[in-house]
Amino acid sequence: MTSPTLSDVARAAGVSYATADRVINNRGNVAEKSIAKVREAVTSLGYVRNVAAANLSRGRIYRLAFLIPRGSNAFFNRIRQHIDHAAAHQASERVTAEVIEVAAFAVEGLQDSILALLERDFDGVAIVGLQSAALEAPLAELRAKGVAVVGLVSDLPHAARAAYIGIDNIAAGRTAGRMVGLAHGGQGGKVQTFAGSLNARDHAERLAGFREVLSADFPQITVLDPIMTKDEAQVLQAQMQKVLSQQGLTAIYNVGAGNSGLIAALDGDQGTRPFCVVHELVAHSRQALMERQIDLVIDQRPDVEINRAFTVLRALIDAKDLPPMPDLVPTVYVRDNLPADTLTDKMKAQDT
């Protein structure tokens, strides 16, 4: 039995093919009565819209944008490279992707960048988000224009986006807390935490999860207030050098980036170093694990995140249900389970 066609839908609804096509592809300029008839025919016939054919006939190009913090952050260098790879792979499917760099941890800068998108012809946007009510209005304008919006890595205000692509950052922070607690072997201690900015939801959630575990299960360990670094390696190195002079420091946890500065400070210290947990497997953190300068890396698999962002944005643009996808679970690396070959080895010249 052949599947019903759009012509079948038009005939059953008693409308022209052009009218049925307008309704199915959300082109507007159709009376509500005709819309109701077409939708009733779709349901009764079991018609399934052929998105690929519709896009081909309309010359559909998926114009995607990715708003990424600017700078030489090694993790976001990985993100940019994965975006380029995914876009090149999907070019034959008429997908384009543009990376737009924005100031890191700057709410006003991100707000301005989102407003600037209103003047561009994008179909979908993935944004490394910040938590601020100031972003809600421009994001609402963007979505009202018909642009699909998702949060990437660090989420946007929930009501302002259609989906979030990233790990559960509270769980990631709890994992770090569990590892730090176990490393103390039942003894007391003092942990210094670092963050780029608590305006970044991923940083705030990691820190919250970390504190939850230590407070509940390892109360003998004191968690010091986070030192803010804006993920800048030089700032982190300078702050780390000051921290290392403290008495009784037993662990370090950086929820953000800039870890090359942290590693440099640890490398120059002659004392017994604290237990150290960082995020993202890049060239310098991989090397630091191998050389025993740090102990644990929690990685969020940006290759998976970017592939998923492309898939989700295309589904949203086509008004399709999102495909079933398992939760993104971070990978915990120690020096004993490092992958034999990773993208990080190809990016050493870009690391900071």
Protein Blocks (a to p, Z undefined) as FASTA:
>chain_A
ZZddfklmmmmnopafklmmmmmnongjiafklmmmmmmmmmmnopacdfklmmmmnopa
cdddddddedjdfklmmmmmmmmmmmmmmmmnopacddddddehilklmmmmmmmmmmpc
cfbdcddddddfklmmmmmmmmmnopacddehiacdfklpfbdcdddfklmmmmmmmmmm
mmnnopacddddddfblkbmklmmmmmmmmmmmmmmmmmbccdddddeklpaklmmmmmm
mmmmpghiabdcdfbehklmmmmmmmmpcbdcdddddehjafklmmmmmnopafbdcdeh
lmlmmmmmmmmmmmmmnopacddddddddddddfklgcfbdfklmmmmmpZZ
